[in-house]
Amino acid sequence: MMHSANNDTNYLPWHQAAWQQFSAYQKQHRLPHAMLVSGMPGLAKKTFAAQMATILLCENDIEQQQPCGQCFSCKLPAISEHPDYFEITPLEDSKAIKIEQIRELIESLHQTSHRIGNRIVIISPAEMMNNSAANALLKTLEEPGAGCYFLLISHAPAQLSATIRSRCQTLRISPDFSDETVTWVAQQSKQTMAIAAELLKQAEGAPQRAVELAEADTQQIRMQLIDELSGLLQNSSRLIAIAQRWQQGGLLKIIDEVIFILNQCVTQKVRPTSHADPALEKLAHLRANNLINYTQYIMQVKKELVINPNLNAQLLGETILLRWLDQVEVH
C-alpha cells in the first residue's frame, strides 16, 4: 500500500526536497526497503522519518497525497503505539545500539505482522550501532521481506560501515535558508523575521539549532567556551580548572557546543560572511586545517563518550584541552 506526500502544512519546509525524492520512488513503484535519512543535527530528521512511517503504515490503498486519517493506523494517538512499528535507539545504560537489540528486532520481524499493511523499523542514530549490531543487521537489510521498510537516521553517515551505506538509498536533508524556514524559526522562537534569519545563519541552516540559539544561555555558553579556548592558548595554567568546569557542566553537551564553534570558525575561514559571530574573531588566527583535524578528533571523542558514559569526564576534558594546545597552531 503506497501513499505519497506533498507540501502539506504538517511537513517542515526544509524537508521538501527529501519529500520529492520519497514521492518519486513511490510513484515509480521502486521504494527502497532501506533508506538512510542523513544530515547535520538540527534538521528534524527523526520527524521526517516518523512522517514517512505514518504514510507507509496507512492502511487505505487509495490515491492520495497524505495519510487518510481514518484507518486504524492513522487514528492511533502516536505512531509508536502501532504494533508493526519498531524503533531502535541506544540503550540508556550504554548509549550504544547493541547486538541484542538487533537480534530481538529480527526475531520480531520473522513473526507475522499484526496488521494488514507494512512494517517499519527506525534506527536512530544509526552510527551508534556497535560493530556486532551492524553486522547482525546486514543480512536483514539485504533480504528485508515484503512490506518491511528500514529507516536509518544518521547525523554522521561516514561513521557507518560502507556495507551498511551500500544497502541503503540516501535521503539527504540539507540546511535551508528559505523564507518559509525563516518563518518557521520565527514562529518557534517567538522572534522577528530579521532575528530569525540571523539565528538561522548562525546555525548554518539548521532550523532546530536556530531555535536553540534563541535561548540566551546557549549563546552565553558558547561565548564562555570561545573565551576559554582562546585564553588557554595564552595561559595554559588554566587547563585543569577549565576541564573541571566542563565536567560539571556536562562534558557531552560542552563537546557538542565546541564542535559547533569549530565548524563555524572553519566555515568563516573558507566562506567569509558578514553574519559570523563577532566572538569568533578570538579564534580567527588559527589555521583552518588544524581546526578541521581537531574537529574530527573531538567528534571521535564524543562517539566514545556516548558509547561509554562512565569514562572519567575530568580526565577526558583535560585530554581534550591538551590536544587543543598541541594540535592548533597560529600563523
Contacts in CASP RR format, 6 or more apart in sequence:
PFRMAT RR
TARGET T0000
AUTHOR 0000-0000-0000
METHOD contacts of the structure
MODEL  1
MMHSANNDTNYLPWHQAAWQQFSAYQKQHRLPHAMLVSGMPGLAKKTFAA
QMATILLCENDIEQQQPCGQCFSCKLPAISEHPDYFEITPLEDSKAIKIE
QIRELIESLHQTSHRIGNRIVIISPAEMMNNSAANALLKTLEEPGAGCYF
LLISHAPAQLSATIRSRCQTLRISPDFSDETVTWVAQQSKQTMAIAAELL
KQAEGAPQRAVELAEADTQQIRMQLIDELSGLLQNSSRLIAIAQRWQQGG
LLKIIDEVIFILNQCVTQKVRPTSHADPALEKLAHLRANNLINYTQYIMQ
VKKELVINPNLNAQLLGETILLRWLDQVEVH
1 56 0 8 1.000
1 58 0 8 1.000
1 59 0 8 1.000
1 60 0 8 1.000
1 61 0 8 1.000
1 117 0 8 1.000
1 118 0 8 1.000
2 26 0 8 1.000
2 29 0 8 1.000
2 31 0 8 1.000
2 56 0 8 1.000
2 61 0 8 1.000
3 26 0 8 1.000
3 55 0 8 1.000
3 56 0 8 1.000
3 58 0 8 1.000
3 64 0 8 1.000
3 65 0 8 1.000
3 66 0 8 1.000
3 67 0 8 1.000
3 68 0 8 1.000
4 22 0 8 1.000
4 23 0 8 1.000
4 26 0 8 1.000
4 27 0 8 1.000
4 55 0 8 1.000
4 64 0 8 1.000
4 65 0 8 1.000
5 11 0 8 1.000
5 19 0 8 1.000
5 22 0 8 1.000
5 23 0 8 1.000
5 51 0 8 1.000
5 52 0 8 1.000
5 55 0 8 1.000
5 65 0 8 1.000
5 66 0 8 1.000
6 19 0 8 1.000
6 23 0 8 1.000
6 65 0 8 1.000
6 66 0 8 1.000
7 16 0 8 1.000
7 19 0 8 1.000
8 65 0 8 1.000
8 66 0 8 1.000
10 51 0 8 1.000
10 66 0 8 1.000
11 19 0 8 1.000
11 51 0 8 1.000
12 44 0 8 1.000
12 47 0 8 1.000
12 48 0 8 1.000
12 184 0 8 1.000
12 207 0 8 1.000
13 176 0 8 1.000
13 178 0 8 1.000
13 180 0 8 1.000
13 181 0 8 1.000
13 183 0 8 1.000
13 184 0 8 1.000
14 43 0 8 1.000
14 173 0 8 1.000
14 174 0 8 1.000
14 175 0 8 1.000
14 176 0 8 1.000
14 178 0 8 1.000
14 180 0 8 1.000
14 181 0 8 1.000
14 205 0 8 1.000
14 207 0 8 1.000
15 44 0 8 1.000
15 48 0 8 1.000
15 173 0 8 1.000
17 173 0 8 1.000
17 174 0 8 1.000
18 37 0 8 1.000
18 48 0 8 1.000
18 171 0 8 1.000
18 172 0 8 1.000
18 173 0 8 1.000
21 171 0 8 1.000
22 31 0 8 1.000
22 35 0 8 1.000
22 52 0 8 1.000
22 171 0 8 1.000
25 31 0 8 1.000
25 32 0 8 1.000
25 169 0 8 1.000
31 149 0 8 1.000
32 168 0 8 1.000
32 169 0 8 1.000
33 141 0 8 1.000
33 144 0 8 1.000
33 145 0 8 1.000
33 147 0 8 1.000
33 148 0 8 1.000
33 149 0 8 1.000
33 150 0 8 1.000
34 141 0 8 1.000
34 144 0 8 1.000
34 149 0 8 1.000
34 150 0 8 1.000
34 152 0 8 1.000
34 167 0 8 1.000
34 168 0 8 1.000
34 169 0 8 1.000
35 52 0 8 1.000
35 149 0 8 1.000
35 150 0 8 1.000
35 151 0 8 1.000
35 152 0 8 1.000
35 168 0 8 1.000
35 169 0 8 1.000
35 170 0 8 1.000
35 171 0 8 1.000
36 126 0 8 1.000
36 152 0 8 1.000
36 154 0 8 1.000
36 157 0 8 1.000
36 160 0 8 1.000
36 165 0 8 1.000
36 168 0 8 1.000
36 169 0 8 1.000
36 170 0 8 1.000
36 171 0 8 1.000
37 45 0 8 1.000
37 48 0 8 1.000
37 49 0 8 1.000
37 151 0 8 1.000
37 152 0 8 1.000
37 153 0 8 1.000
37 154 0 8 1.000
37 171 0 8 1.000
37 173 0 8 1.000
38 45 0 8 1.000
38 153 0 8 1.000
38 154 0 8 1.000
38 155 0 8 1.000
38 157 0 8 1.000
38 170 0 8 1.000
38 171 0 8 1.000
38 172 0 8 1.000
38 173 0 8 1.000
39 45 0 8 1.000
39 154 0 8 1.000
39 155 0 8 1.000
39 157 0 8 1.000
39 172 0 8 1.000
39 173 0 8 1.000
39 174 0 8 1.000
40 155 0 8 1.000
40 175 0 8 1.000
40 204 0 8 1.000
40 206 0 8 1.000
41 155 0 8 1.000
41 206 0 8 1.000
41 208 0 8 1.000
41 209 0 8 1.000
41 256 0 8 1.000
42 203 0 8 1.000
42 206 0 8 1.000
42 207 0 8 1.000
42 208 0 8 1.000
42 209 0 8 1.000
43 173 0 8 1.000
43 174 0 8 1.000
43 175 0 8 1.000
43 206 0 8 1.000
43 207 0 8 1.000
43 208 0 8 1.000
44 173 0 8 1.000
44 207 0 8 1.000
44 208 0 8 1.000
45 124 0 8 1.000
45 153 0 8 1.000
45 155 0 8 1.000
45 173 0 8 1.000
46 122 0 8 1.000
46 124 0 8 1.000
46 153 0 8 1.000
48 171 0 8 1.000
48 173 0 8 1.000
49 122 0 8 1.000
49 124 0 8 1.000
49 151 0 8 1.000
49 153 0 8 1.000
50 79 0 8 1.000
50 122 0 8 1.000
52 151 0 8 1.000
53 79 0 8 1.000
53 85 0 8 1.000
53 120 0 8 1.000
53 122 0 8 1.000
53 149 0 8 1.000
53 151 0 8 1.000
54 67 0 8 1.000
54 73 0 8 1.000
54 74 0 8 1.000
54 79 0 8 1.000
55 66 0 8 1.000
55 67 0 8 1.000
56 118 0 8 1.000
56 120 0 8 1.000
56 149 0 8 1.000
57 67 0 8 1.000
57 73 0 8 1.000
57 79 0 8 1.000
57 82 0 8 1.000
57 84 0 8 1.000
57 85 0 8 1.000
57 115 0 8 1.000
57 117 0 8 1.000
57 118 0 8 1.000
57 120 0 8 1.000
58 67 0 8 1.000
58 68 0 8 1.000
58 69 0 8 1.000
58 71 0 8 1.000
58 73 0 8 1.000
58 74 0 8 1.000
59 68 0 8 1.000
59 71 0 8 1.000
59 72 0 8 1.000
59 73 0 8 1.000
59 74 0 8 1.000
59 115 0 8 1.000
59 116 0 8 1.000
59 117 0 8 1.000
60 68 0 8 1.000
60 70 0 8 1.000
60 71 0 8 1.000
62 68 0 8 1.000
67 73 0 8 1.000
67 74 0 8 1.000
68 74 0 8 1.000
69 75 0 8 1.000
72 115 0 8 1.000
73 82 0 8 1.000
73 115 0 8 1.000
76 82 0 8 1.000
79 85 0 8 1.000
80 87 0 8 1.000
82 115 0 8 1.000
82 120 0 8 1.000
83 114 0 8 1.000
83 115 0 8 1.000
84 113 0 8 1.000
84 114 0 8 1.000
84 115 0 8 1.000
84 117 0 8 1.000
84 118 0 8 1.000
84 119 0 8 1.000
84 120 0 8 1.000
85 119 0 8 1.000
85 120 0 8 1.000
85 122 0 8 1.000
86 105 0 8 1.000
86 108 0 8 1.000
86 109 0 8 1.000
86 119 0 8 1.000
86 120 0 8 1.000
86 121 0 8 1.000
86 122 0 8 1.000
87 121 0 8 1.000
87 122 0 8 1.000
87 123 0 8 1.000
87 124 0 8 1.000
88 97 0 8 1.000
88 101 0 8 1.000
88 102 0 8 1.000
88 105 0 8 1.000
88 121 0 8 1.000
88 122 0 8 1.000
88 123 0 8 1.000
88 124 0 8 1.000
89 97 0 8 1.000
89 123 0 8 1.000
89 124 0 8 1.000
90 96 0 8 1.000
90 97 0 8 1.000
90 125 0 8 1.000
90 128 0 8 1.000
90 306 0 8 1.000
91 97 0 8 1.000
91 98 0 8 1.000
91 101 0 8 1.000
94 307 0 8 1.000
94 308 0 8 1.000
94 309 0 8 1.000
95 128 0 8 1.000
95 306 0 8 1.000
95 307 0 8 1.000
95 308 0 8 1.000
95 309 0 8 1.000
96 128 0 8 1.000
96 129 0 8 1.000
96 130 0 8 1.000
96 133 0 8 1.000
96 306 0 8 1.000
96 307 0 8 1.000
97 123 0 8 1.000
97 126 0 8 1.000
97 128 0 8 1.000
97 129 0 8 1.000
97 130 0 8 1.000
97 133 0 8 1.000
98 130 0 8 1.000
98 132 0 8 1.000
98 133 0 8 1.000
99 130 0 8 1.000
99 132 0 8 1.000
99 133 0 8 1.000
99 136 0 8 1.000
101 133 0 8 1.000
102 129 0 8 1.000
102 133 0 8 1.000
102 136 0 8 1.000
102 137 0 8 1.000
103 136 0 8 1.000
105 121 0 8 1.000
106 136 0 8 1.000
106 140 0 8 1.000
109 119 0 8 1.000
109 121 0 8 1.000
109 140 0 8 1.000
109 144 0 8 1.000
109 148 0 8 1.000
113 119 0 8 1.000
117 147 0 8 1.000
118 147 0 8 1.000
118 148 0 8 1.000
118 149 0 8 1.000
119 147 0 8 1.000
119 148 0 8 1.000
119 149 0 8 1.000
120 148 0 8 1.000
120 149 0 8 1.000
120 151 0 8 1.000
121 148 0 8 1.000
121 149 0 8 1.000
121 150 0 8 1.000
121 151 0 8 1.000
122 151 0 8 1.000
122 152 0 8 1.000
122 153 0 8 1.000
123 129 0 8 1.000
123 137 0 8 1.000
123 150 0 8 1.000
123 151 0 8 1.000
123 152 0 8 1.000
123 153 0 8 1.000
124 152 0 8 1.000
124 153 0 8 1.000
125 153 0 8 1.000
125 154 0 8 1.000
125 155 0 8 1.000
125 156 0 8 1.000
126 152 0 8 1.000
126 153 0 8 1.000
126 154 0 8 1.000
126 157 0 8 1.000
126 160 0 8 1.000
126 164 0 8 1.000
127 154 0 8 1.000
127 155 0 8 1.000
127 156 0 8 1.000
127 157 0 8 1.000
127 159 0 8 1.000
127 160 0 8 1.000
127 303 0 8 1.000
128 303 0 8 1.000
128 306 0 8 1.000
128 307 0 8 1.000
129 137 0 8 1.000
129 160 0 8 1.000
130 307 0 8 1.000
131 161 0 8 1.000
134 160 0 8 1.000
134 161 0 8 1.000
134 164 0 8 1.000
137 164 0 8 1.000
138 163 0 8 1.000
138 164 0 8 1.000
138 167 0 8 1.000
140 150 0 8 1.000
141 150 0 8 1.000
141 164 0 8 1.000
141 167 0 8 1.000
141 168 0 8 1.000
142 167 0 8 1.000
144 150 0 8 1.000
150 168 0 8 1.000
152 160 0 8 1.000
152 164 0 8 1.000
152 168 0 8 1.000
154 160 0 8 1.000
156 299 0 8 1.000
157 165 0 8 1.000
157 170 0 8 1.000
159 303 0 8 1.000
175 204 0 8 1.000
175 205 0 8 1.000
175 206 0 8 1.000
176 205 0 8 1.000
176 207 0 8 1.000
177 197 0 8 1.000
177 200 0 8 1.000
177 201 0 8 1.000
177 205 0 8 1.000
181 200 0 8 1.000
181 205 0 8 1.000
181 207 0 8 1.000
182 193 0 8 1.000
182 196 0 8 1.000
182 197 0 8 1.000
182 200 0 8 1.000
183 193 0 8 1.000
183 196 0 8 1.000
184 207 0 8 1.000
185 191 0 8 1.000
185 196 0 8 1.000
185 197 0 8 1.000
185 199 0 8 1.000
185 200 0 8 1.000
185 207 0 8 1.000
185 210 0 8 1.000
185 211 0 8 1.000
186 192 0 8 1.000
186 193 0 8 1.000
186 195 0 8 1.000
186 196 0 8 1.000
188 207 0 8 1.000
188 211 0 8 1.000
189 195 0 8 1.000
189 196 0 8 1.000
189 199 0 8 1.000
189 210 0 8 1.000
189 211 0 8 1.000
189 214 0 8 1.000
190 214 0 8 1.000
191 199 0 8 1.000
191 214 0 8 1.000
195 214 0 8 1.000
196 210 0 8 1.000
198 275 0 8 1.000
199 210 0 8 1.000
199 211 0 8 1.000
199 213 0 8 1.000
199 214 0 8 1.000
200 207 0 8 1.000
200 210 0 8 1.000
201 273 0 8 1.000
201 275 0 8 1.000
202 210 0 8 1.000
202 213 0 8 1.000
202 264 0 8 1.000
202 275 0 8 1.000
202 277 0 8 1.000
203 209 0 8 1.000
203 210 0 8 1.000
203 212 0 8 1.000
203 213 0 8 1.000
204 263 0 8 1.000
204 264 0 8 1.000
204 267 0 8 1.000
209 260 0 8 1.000
212 218 0 8 1.000
213 219 0 8 1.000
218 257 0 8 1.000
221 254 0 8 1.000
221 257 0 8 1.000
222 257 0 8 1.000
222 260 0 8 1.000
222 261 0 8 1.000
222 277 0 8 1.000
222 279 0 8 1.000
223 279 0 8 1.000
225 254 0 8 1.000
225 257 0 8 1.000
225 258 0 8 1.000
225 261 0 8 1.000
226 261 0 8 1.000
226 279 0 8 1.000
226 280 0 8 1.000
226 282 0 8 1.000
226 283 0 8 1.000
227 279 0 8 1.000
227 282 0 8 1.000
228 238 0 8 1.000
228 242 0 8 1.000
228 245 0 8 1.000
229 258 0 8 1.000
229 261 0 8 1.000
229 282 0 8 1.000
229 283 0 8 1.000
229 324 0 8 1.000
230 282 0 8 1.000
230 283 0 8 1.000
231 238 0 8 1.000
231 282 0 8 1.000
232 238 0 8 1.000
232 239 0 8 1.000
232 242 0 8 1.000
232 321 0 8 1.000
232 324 0 8 1.000
232 325 0 8 1.000
233 325 0 8 1.000
233 328 0 8 1.000
233 330 0 8 1.000
236 325 0 8 1.000
239 318 0 8 1.000
239 321 0 8 1.000
239 322 0 8 1.000
239 325 0 8 1.000
240 318 0 8 1.000
242 321 0 8 1.000
243 314 0 8 1.000
243 317 0 8 1.000
243 318 0 8 1.000
243 320 0 8 1.000
243 321 0 8 1.000
244 314 0 8 1.000
246 254 0 8 1.000
246 313 0 8 1.000
246 317 0 8 1.000
246 320 0 8 1.000
247 313 0 8 1.000
247 314 0 8 1.000
247 317 0 8 1.000
250 313 0 8 1.000
251 305 0 8 1.000
251 313 0 8 1.000
251 316 0 8 1.000
251 317 0 8 1.000
252 302 0 8 1.000
252 305 0 8 1.000
252 306 0 8 1.000
252 309 0 8 1.000
255 298 0 8 1.000
255 301 0 8 1.000
255 302 0 8 1.000
255 305 0 8 1.000
255 320 0 8 1.000
256 302 0 8 1.000
258 298 0 8 1.000
259 295 0 8 1.000
259 298 0 8 1.000
259 299 0 8 1.000
259 302 0 8 1.000
261 280 0 8 1.000
261 283 0 8 1.000
262 291 0 8 1.000
262 294 0 8 1.000
262 295 0 8 1.000
262 298 0 8 1.000
263 295 0 8 1.000
264 276 0 8 1.000
264 277 0 8 1.000
264 280 0 8 1.000
265 280 0 8 1.000
265 283 0 8 1.000
265 284 0 8 1.000
265 286 0 8 1.000
265 288 0 8 1.000
265 291 0 8 1.000
266 288 0 8 1.000
266 291 0 8 1.000
266 292 0 8 1.000
266 295 0 8 1.000
268 276 0 8 1.000
268 280 0 8 1.000
268 284 0 8 1.000
269 284 0 8 1.000
269 288 0 8 1.000
269 291 0 8 1.000
270 288 0 8 1.000
283 291 0 8 1.000
285 330 0 8 1.000
285 331 0 8 1.000
286 328 0 8 1.000
286 329 0 8 1.000
286 330 0 8 1.000
287 328 0 8 1.000
287 329 0 8 1.000
287 330 0 8 1.000
287 331 0 8 1.000
290 327 0 8 1.000
290 328 0 8 1.000
290 329 0 8 1.000
291 328 0 8 1.000
293 327 0 8 1.000
294 323 0 8 1.000
294 324 0 8 1.000
294 327 0 8 1.000
294 328 0 8 1.000
297 323 0 8 1.000
297 327 0 8 1.000
298 320 0 8 1.000
298 323 0 8 1.000
301 316 0 8 1.000
301 320 0 8 1.000
304 311 0 8 1.000
305 311 0 8 1.000
305 316 0 8 1.000
END
